[in-house]
Amino acid sequence: MKKSNAERSSLMHVGRRVDYAIRALSYLAGQPPDTIVSKADIEKKQDIPPYYLSKIMKDLVTGGLVRSHIGSKGGFSLARPSKTISVKEIYETVEGPLAIMECLEKKEEYCQYCSVCNQISVWERAQSLLAGYLAKISISDIADQQGLRERLRGSGDRAQLPPTGSASMGGHPSAA
């Protein structure tokens, strides 16, 4: 596959914010119900940089997916049962509406050819399929009791274990 230095197309890109939000919520979902997990524990277990996690958790609290608990024993807990929180809802909470192409969201405001475009139905169907698929996956389906770092450590693949807080994205598509 040819690599290009050109700007990304308008096709949906799952970036770090979504990845980190799903990491954080999957870890919360893997804990016993109503458990309050410290921000530091989420950072360490899921290898999320503090500056990202603070912003993401604020969005997740505002979006009603997470509860924030203040005080010395403070931290975060899920605001709803994990089975009721979908990957699509997480994506839309941190990134806004799911749109694989800007023309599907902005129509003629983005592209003058939308009303006569012969490919728009292809992208509308692809977006509908993706949205439906992500809506069916709950955070409980991918709950993570141990955290990514512990699972990697347990896999015997220590050579790949990044330093804490390095936010190594491995083969993740947003690693750039």
N, C-alpha and C positions, 0 to 999 in steps of 0.2 A: 504494500500500500504506500502510495506516494505521500510524503509529509509536506505540508505547505506552511509557509509563514503567514499566509493570509488570515484575516479575521475569520472567526467561526461563523458558520452559516446560522440561519435563524432556527434550525432544528434544535429541539430541546436538549439542554446540556444539564446533567445532574452534577452540580458542583459541590464544593466542600461543605457549604452551609447545610445542604440537604443530607449529605453523608453524615456529618457530625450530629445533626438533629436526630437522625435515625439511630446512630450509635448510642446517643444519650438515652433516648426513649426505650430502645431495646434493652439497655442495661437496667433502667428503672422497671421495665416490665418483667425482668427476670428475677426481681427481688420479691419477697413476700408482700402481699397486699398492704397498702398504707405504710410501708417502710419509707422513712425519710433518709435519703442518700445525700451525703455532702457533695458539694461542687468539686472538692478536691478528689473525692473517690471516683466520681464520674470521669474527671480529667485523667487520672492515673490509669484506671481500668480500661478506658476506651481510647486512650491516647489522643485526647482532644486538647489543643492549646487553650490556655485560660482565656485569652482575648477573644477567641471564637465562641467558646462555651458561654461566656457571660451574655453576649449579644443574642445567641441562639436561644438560651434558656429564657431570656426576657421575652422574645417572640413567642415561645411555646407557652409561657404563662399568660401573655396577652391573648393568645389564641385559644385559651381554655383547655389545653392539653396537659398542662403541668401546674402543680401548686407549689408556691414558694413558701418556705417555712423560715422565719427569722429567729435569730438567737444562737446561743452557743451550740445547741444541738440541731441547728437549722440545716436546711438543704432543700431538696426537691422530692416530690412524690407525684405519681400520676394523678391527674384530676378526675379521671374516669377509668372504668375497667379497661384493661389493655385490649380486650377483644373488640371494643367499640372505637378504637383509634386506628384508622387505616393509614397505610403508607401514602396514599394520595392526599389525605388530610394533612399529614406532616409536611409533605412537599408544598402544598398550597399555603400552609401557615408561615413557612419561612421564605418562600419565593413568590407567592401570589398565584393566580390561576394557572393551571397546567395548560400550556400552549406549545405545541411542537413547532409551530410556525407563527410568526407575528401576524401574518395576514389572516389567520383564523381568529385571532383576538381583536385586531384593529380594523379589519376589513379594508374599505376604500381609503381610510385615513392612512394606512400603511402602503397600500399598492393600488394604483389606479385601474389595474386589470382584474381585480377580484370578481367583479360582476360577470366577466366573460372568461374567466380562467378555466381551462379544461382539466386542470390537475387538482383543483381545490377539493373536490370530493374525495380524492385519494387520501389527502392529508387529514380531512375531517374524519374519515373512517379510521385512519391510523390513530388519531388522537382519541377517538371514542373507545377504541379497543384498549389502548394503553390506560386511559382513565378508568375504564371498567376493571381491568386487571389489577391496577394499584389500589382501587377501592375495595377489592375483595381480600387483600392481604392486610391482616391486622398486625399490630406491633406484637401481640402475643404469639403470632406465628413465628416471629424471629427473635423472641425474647432471649436474652443473654445473661445467664446467672453469674458467670465468671468474669467476663470482660475480654476484649480482644487480646490484650497483652498476655493474660493468663492462659488463654487457649493456645496462643502461639508458643508460649513457653512450654506448655504441656505437650505440644506436638513434636517436641524434640528438635525443632528447627531454630535453635538459638542463634545461628549465624544471621538470620533475618530479623531478629528482634531489635528494633530501633531504640535509641535512648528515649526515656520518658519525655513526653512533650514534644517529640520531633514531628509528630503528625505525619508520619510516613504514610503515603497513600498507596504504596506498592503498585499493583497493576490497575488501580482505580482510574477510570477514564478522566477524572479531573486532576490527576497528578501532572502538573505541567510547570 
